[in-house]
């Protein structure tokens, strides 16, 4: 079911990371079968033809740990599949990508660092988005004024790595910290955290999109994660995909709704 899609931000970061490697990156379990370059699954379980793209007002900025873009189970990739305005940058302690700093300084965005508030000074922590601010739109006549768009900065890493990135990235200190209060425990089945309340990156993005009013995109991303997880686990267990199960039917229903009702 492979369908060609143009490379997105995480795909480009993965390509750049592989170009710097001195030896091949082998996903856990070794090279058991060729993987699709578009979804990272083995070819028999490819989900590229199911990929939904939903325009959003919000943007997502992924700051990714060293090997995250290479992992087949990484869910930041799913965010970039669904949300067109997804940016991805590798993290290093000693240097910062100038393109990342340019994004954070772009006046169209209101950046939020998404991180648990229990580890942050209380004065930086918010649980709702800030009141919208006006910004001059340089692409329109001088009198044109638009609202700043939310930009959610997600630290795509293991929990220890994410804490390190947060503590050792001074360029993030100027932004408010959005602390999410999820009502349900994580449903992510591929890489379990020691704490059930820790969400995977895709789940975090879904909650952020809901806060920004991009509810349809949040629902689609959730359904897409379910389908990806099901394909990933079935491939690992050498089981065939049930294309008519509840996960696939829900994703198809959302895709049909997107086609019949143009999204803002």
N, C-alpha and C positions, 0 to 999 in steps of 0.2 A: 504493500500500500504506500510505498515511498512516493512523496510528492515534493518537488523541488521548491524551496522557499529561499529568498535572499538571506544571507547571513545577518544575524542580529548582533547586538553588542556583546553578549556572552559568547556567542559563537566566534566572533572576531578575537575576543580576549583568549579564548581557548587556542585558536590558531597561532596567535602570537606567543602564547606560553609554550606550545609544542615546538615552535621554531627555536626557542631558547634552550630546549632540553638536550642534554648530551646522551640520553638513553630513552628508549620508548617508555611511555607511561602505560602500565598495565593495571586495568581496573581489578578490584578484588575478585579473586577466582581465576585470574589469568585470561588469556586470549581464547575463550571458548566461542568461536563463531564470529563472523564479521558483524560490526555494528554500523548502524545507519549514521551518517554524518549529520543528519538533521534532527534526530531525537535521541541518539546515543543508545538506542535499544538494538538488540539483534534484529536482523532483517525480517524474520518471520513475525515479530511482534511490534513492528514499526507503527508509530502513531502520527506520522507526518500528515497523512490525509485528513486527520481529525483536528488538526491545529486550528484553534479559533483565534481571530484577531479582533479585539474590541477597542475602538478609540476611547480614550479617557481624557478627562481634564487634568487629572493628576499625573505626575511623572514618578519614576522610580530610579534611584541611583544606587546601584549595587557596588559596595566596596568589598572585594572578594579576597579571601585568604589565598595563600600561594597555590594550593592544588585544587581549590573548589571548582574552577571552571573545567577541570579535567575529569571530575568524578561523574560517572553516568547517573548516579542518584541525586545529583545536585538539582535543587528545585528553583534556584535563581534563573536557570535556563527556561523554565516554564513561564516565569513572569515575563521574560523577554519575548517569548513566543506570543503571549496574549496582549501585552501592553506595548503599543508602538513606541511610546516615549520612555523606554528603558535604556539607561546608560550603565556601563559596567567598567570598573577599574580595578586593577590589581593593587594590593596593599603592600607597602614596604616600610619598615621603620625609619630608614635613613633618607628616603626621598619620596616626593609626592608628584604624581603625574600632573603636569601643567594643565592638561585638558580637564582634569577633575576640578582643579581650582577655578578654572574658567566657568564650568557649569555652576559651581556653588556661588559664583559672583554674578551670574546672569540675572538681571533685574526682573525677568519674567517669573522667576521661581521664588517661593517661600520655602526654604529647606527646613526639614525636621529630621533630627537624628532619632531613629526608632530604637529604644533601648529600655530595659527594665528600670523603673524609677527608684527601686530600692537600692540601687548602686550609684545614685547620682545625687548631687547637692539639691535639696528640695526646691531652691529658687529657680532651677533650670527646668523642672519637671512640669509638663502639662499632660492632660488626658483628653483634651479636645483641641481641634485646630484653632489657631488664632483668628481673630476677626480679619476678614479679607481687606487687603490694602490695595489702593490704586497704583498703577504703574503706567507710564507713557509707553505706547506701543510704537516702536521705531519703524515697523513695517506699514504703518498707517499714517495719514496726515497728522501734523503736529498736535492737533486738537484731540486726537483719538486717545481715550483712556481705557485701559482694561484692568482686570483684577489679577493679582498675582496668583499663580497656580501652585498648588501644593507639590513639593518635591520630597518624597520619602527616601531618606538615606538608610539603607539596610546593610548591616554588617553581615555578609554572607560567609559564615565560618562556623567551626565548632564553637561551643560555648566558651572554653578557655581562650581560643583565638579571638573571638569577638570581644571579650573583656580587654584583651591586650590591645586590639585595634582601637577601642574606645579610649583607653587610657593614654595611648601613645600617638594620638592624632590631634595635635593642638589646633589645627585648622578647623576642627569640628566644634571647638569650645564656644564659638560665637552663636551657635544655633540652639534653639529650644530642643529639649529631649521629650519626645512623645512616648509616654509610657502606656502601653495597651493593657486593657483589662479584659482578657478573653473570658467569655461565659462558658466555654467548653474546653475540655482538655484536648491536646493535640491528637489528630487522627493519623498522623504521618507514620507509615509502617516500614519505611525503608532503612532509616538510620535512627535508632531510638536514642533520645537523650536520657540521662539518668533521672531527670525530673520530668514527669508527665506533662506538666504545664508549659514546658518549653515547646514553642511552636516551630515548625520548619519555616524556611524563608518564604515560601509561597503562601503559607497560611498567614504569616505576618503581613505580607503584601495585601492579601484579601481583606484583612481587618482595616488596614490603612485606606484602601479604596472605598470601603463602606463609609468611613468617617468623611471622606472627601465627596461623598455623594455619587461615586461611580459604582452603584450597587450592582448593576447588570454585569459589569466587568468582574466584580468580586465573586458573584455567583458562578460566572463562567470559569474563572481561575480555579475555584474550588472543585468544580466538576472535572476540569481538565487534570488537576492533581490526582483525583480519584482514578481516572482512566489511566494516567501514566503509572501510578503505583500498582494498579492491577496488572498492567502489561509487564512491568518490571518484575514483579513477583512471579508471575506465571512463566516468564522467560527463565528466571532463575530456577524454578521448579520443573522446567521442561514440560509445561502444560500448555495446551492450546488456548487461545483467547476465545471467550464467549462474547461475540460482538453484539449480542442482544440482551446482555445483562442490564441491571438498573443503571450502572455507571455510564454505559455507552448511550442508553436511551435518554438519560438526563442531558448529557452533553449535546446530543443531536437535537433535542428539543430547544435548548438554549441557542444553538446555532441557527435553527429555523426561525426562532423569535427574532434574532438579530437581523436576519435577512428580510423578514416581513415588516419589522419596525426599526427604521434607521435610528442609530444611537447618536446622542448629542456629543 
